[in-house]
Amino acid sequence: MLSHGPATSYDLKQRVGYTIGNFWAFAHSQLYDEPARLAEDGLVTASVEEGGRRKRTYSITPKGREALAKWLASPTPEQTEVRDLGLLKLFFASFGDEGDLVALAKARHASHKARADGYLEQHEQIINHADRWQVKSLELGIRFERVVEEFWADFIAELEAEGQK
């Protein structure tokens, strides 16, 4: 995130919150602890504000840019992780109540629809000034959420059809 410009830990938290935080979970403590570690490794520098709250502003160094480039060039063979509580509950649904399953399906459908709609709004806000790859990341998020939204809609229809028999 510092490759986009200098930032305090609070600034990083804000940047992550409306960008990569949509698909990559960060502990807030990590956003406060990690910059100091990166500074120790020479990948970023820290400047401390004189007076006031003495905020630390971090900036990426040439060594940090080299490390970023190396990381970007490295292979990414890992399987995509999906940590979806609704999917986990669906897996174990045979041990619960069917009414709970219907409620779960409706809630998950609404949740994924809302997230996709939010991503579409965000897309409209950034399309003219974000870089191409940030826009593509958001487009994948929209597609993902729409596919999952469609799954839950189909599942709701399936459950409703079974209830009418």
C-alpha positions in Angstrom: 0.0 0.0 0.0 2.9 2.3 0.5 3.8 2.0 -3.1 0.9 4.3 -3.7 2.4 7.0 -1.5 3.5 7.7 2.1 1.1 6.9 4.8 0.6 6.6 8.6 -0.7 3.4 10.0 -4.2 5.0 10.2 -3.9 6.0 6.5 -3.0 2.4 5.7 -6.0 1.1 7.6 -8.3 3.5 5.6 -6.7 2.5 2.2 -7.0 -1.2 3.0 -10.6 -0.7 4.2 -11.9 0.5 0.9 -9.6 -1.4 -1.5 -7.9 -4.8 -0.8 -9.8 -5.2 2.5 -12.7 -6.3 0.3 -10.9 -9.5 -0.5 -7.9 -9.8 1.8 -8.5 -9.8 5.6 -6.1 -7.8 7.7 -6.0 -7.6 11.5 -5.9 -3.9 12.3 -2.9 -4.6 14.6 -1.0 -5.9 11.7 -1.4 -2.5 9.9 0.1 -0.8 13.0 2.9 -3.4 13.7 4.0 -4.4 10.2 5.3 -0.9 9.0 7.7 -0.8 12.0 9.0 -4.2 11.1 9.4 -3.2 7.5 11.3 -0.1 8.6 13.7 -2.3 10.6 14.3 -4.4 7.5 15.0 -1.2 5.5 12.0 -1.7 3.2 10.3 1.5 4.4 11.4 4.6 6.2 9.6 6.3 9.1 9.4 10.0 9.7 8.0 11.2 13.0 5.9 14.4 13.2 7.3 17.0 15.5 4.9 18.0 18.2 1.2 17.1 18.2 0.5 13.4 18.2 4.0 12.6 16.8 2.5 10.5 14.0 4.8 8.2 12.1 4.5 8.5 8.3 6.0 5.5 6.4 7.4 5.6 2.8 8.6 2.8 0.7 12.4 2.7 0.0 14.1 1.5 -3.2 14.9 -1.8 -1.4 11.2 -2.0 -0.6 10.2 -1.5 -4.3 12.7 -4.2 -5.2 11.1 -6.6 -2.7 7.7 -5.7 -4.0 8.8 -6.4 -7.6 10.3 -9.7 -6.6 7.1 -10.7 -4.8 5.0 -9.7 -7.8 7.2 -11.8 -10.1 7.0 -14.9 -7.9 4.7 -17.8 -8.8 1.3 -18.0 -7.2 0.3 -21.7 -7.2 -1.8 -21.6 -4.0 -5.4 -22.6 -4.1 -7.9 -19.8 -3.6 -9.2 -19.7 -0.1 -12.9 -19.3 0.5 -13.9 -18.6 4.1 -17.7 -18.3 3.9 -19.6 -18.9 7.1 -22.8 -19.4 5.1 -21.1 -22.1 3.0 -19.8 -23.8 6.2 -23.4 -23.8 7.6 -24.8 -25.2 4.4 -22.3 -28.1 4.6 -23.6 -29.0 8.1 -27.3 -28.1 7.4 -28.5 -31.7 7.6 -28.0 -31.4 11.4 -30.2 -28.3 11.7 -33.8 -27.2 11.0 -35.0 -26.6 7.4 -36.4 -23.2 8.4 -33.0 -22.2 9.5 -31.7 -23.3 6.1 -34.2 -21.1 4.3 -33.3 -18.2 6.5 -29.6 -18.8 5.8 -30.2 -18.9 2.1 -32.2 -15.7 2.1 -29.7 -13.9 4.3 -26.7 -15.0 2.2 -28.4 -14.1 -1.0 -29.2 -10.6 0.3 -25.6 -10.2 1.6 -24.0 -11.1 -1.6 -26.4 -9.0 -3.6 -25.6 -6.0 -1.4 -21.9 -6.5 -1.7 -22.0 -6.8 -5.5 -24.2 -3.7 -5.7 -21.7 -1.9 -3.4 -18.8 -3.0 -5.7 -20.7 -1.7 -8.7 -21.1 1.7 -7.0 -17.4 1.7 -6.1 -16.6 0.8 -9.7 -18.4 3.8 -11.0 -16.5 6.0 -8.5 -13.1 4.8 -9.5 -13.3 3.9 -13.1 -12.0 7.2 -14.4 -9.0 7.5 -12.0 -7.9 4.1 -10.6 -5.3 2.1 -12.4 -6.4 -0.6 -14.8 -5.4 -3.5 -12.5 -7.3 -2.0 -9.5 -10.4 -1.8 -11.7 -9.9 -5.4 -12.9 -9.6 -6.6 -9.3 -12.9 -4.9 -8.5 -14.5 -6.4 -11.6 -13.6 -9.9 -10.5 -15.1 -9.1 -7.1 -18.4 -8.0 -8.8 -18.4 -11.2 -10.9 -17.7 -13.4 -7.8 -20.4 -11.8 -5.8 -22.9 -12.1 -8.6 -22.2 -15.8 -9.1 -22.6 -16.5 -5.4 -25.7 -14.3 -5.3 -27.1 -16.4 -8.2 -26.3 -19.7 -6.4 -28.2 -18.6 -3.3 -31.2 -17.4 -5.4 -31.3 -20.7 -7.2 -31.1 -22.5 -3.9 -34.0 -20.5 -2.5 -36.1 -21.3 -5.5 -35.2 -25.0 -5.1 -36.2 -25.0 -1.4 -39.4 -23.1 -2.2 -40.3 -25.6 -4.9 -39.7 -28.5 -2.5 -41.9 -26.8 0.1 -44.8 -26.6 -2.4 -44.8 -30.4 -3.1 
